[in-house]
Structure formats: structure tokens, C-alpha cells
Amino acid sequence: MKKLQIIHLESVGSTNDFAMALVESGVSYPTVVMADSQESGKGRLGKSWISEKGKGLYCSLILQPKLERNEIAKTTLVAGLAVAKYLEDIMRREPVELKWPNDIYFQGRKIAGILTESQFIPEKRAVIVIGVGINVNYENKDLRVGLNNPATSIKIINGSQLKPESLVEPLCWSIIEYVKRFETEGFAKLREEWRQRDFLLGKMVEMINVKKKIVKGRALGIDEDGVLLVEDSEHIHQILSGDVRLAK
Ligand code: BTN
């Protein structure tokens, strides 16, 4: 097994951006960039990610997996499994669930999020940057409406403080192990595991479609391509991206 290179920064704009710049200048795989705080932490769909010092883990793992280009998008789902399993192990609480496509939930609240970005290099395998933010020591008062909300943290759940940097190495090995499984076994088994952690499965959900209309339906889980299926009275919608929430 290759060694994991860890780059620990005090503060950075976004560990994902820093990691992406490293890819361009040349870096060994696996490398992880972690920061004590981020000035402009990025979430999915242009949202920001609160990144206060000492309260969360903010890291971006750079990998070059042996995967076809059309498999790369599923690495977010695979990394989600790894983060969920890792959180269950350290919190000794079950079940940690996954909300499609990139949210990690515990008891209906978000505890972590993943932002995967990729770089396709001509005639080489794609490089991925798996950005993970985990709410470690945040208190309820820190997790205000609109910021990673409804949210929770390891401290809120377990009552004890952890050093965010102590999580980075075991977390990365958990992700590396899952990505290896994806390379060698394919997605089918992992999809089954995902289904068991699927927070939305069977629930009524809503989302905004391309015509800016609210679509409501029952979540049927993910298909073999990692696409979310939502059934309404007319048909089964394939949700490729966007924000899905529980229906009001
Ligand atoms: C989300 O839930 O929308 C994704 C959140 C991802 C946050 C992490 S923190 C480390 C890495 N750097 C970033 O700027 N974002 C990711």
C-alpha cells in the first residue's frame, strides 16, 4: 500500500481548490490536504461550508483511481459510504445514513458533507479530489439556520470533544479502501450497501426541476448509475443532480 501524504495547513480558502492546484503542479497519490480553517469553504451547488477553527474537519483527498471516466461521478456515493462507516465506528452510534448524493446524516441531521471534483487529463486516468467536511465540535448554537442546516456534530451526539486533525488519516484510509472495492468489485455491491443507508428511501421528497417547478414523489433509491429515482403518479423521474429534500 502506498503512503498517504498529508499536507496540513493552518488556513486556506478551500482545501478542494488547494488540492486541485496541486494536481496541476504535480503531486503523488494518495495525498490529502487538510486545514484547521477555511476562509471560503465550498459546499455543493455553490453553497458555502462553515469552516471554523477547531470545530470541524476540512480535508480533500487526491486520488487517481483505476476507473473508467463514466464511473467517476459515483465516487461521491462511494466516499459517502466510507465516511458513514467511519463515523459509525468512532461515534459507536448507528445508523449513520446517506442523503443523496453527498450528505451524511445522523438522526435526520447533517453531520458531514462531500464535494468531489475531478480533473480529466488527456490519455491518463482521471484524478479526483474528494472534499470532506465533518462537523466535529460544533455546538447547536453554531449550526444556525441556513448554514449546513439541519445539522449536528460528533460533539452534540457524543458529548465529547475530538481533535479534528486526529480524524484525517483513518478517514482517508476508509475512503481509499472503499474506492479500491469500487475498482475491483464494481458498483453493484456498494449500491446495495448504499441502499441500506439511504435516508430518503421510501420517503416523500421534493425538488425543483429544470422548468423551476416543484416535483414531488416517493424516493425509490439509486440505480446502477447512482441516479436517484423518484416516482410520482405519472412516471419515474431520474434525478441526475440538484437539491432533493423531504416533502413538506
Ligand atoms: C456539501 O455538503 O455541500 C459539501 C461540503 C463539503 C465541504 C468540504 S470541507 C473540505 C472541502 N473543501 C471545501 O471547500 N469543501 C469541502
Boltz pocket constraint, residues with backbone or C-beta under 6 A from the ligand:
constraints:
  - pocket:
      binder: B
      contacts: [[A, 13], [A, 14], [A, 15], [A, 16], [A, 17], [A, 38], [A, 40], [A, 41], [A, 42], [A, 43], [A, 44], [A, 45], [A, 47], [A, 49], [A, 57], [A, 58], [A, 59], [A, 60], [A, 102], [A, 103], [A, 112], [A, 113], [A, 114], [A, 115], [A, 131], [A, 132], [A, 133], [A, 134]]
      max_distance: 6.0
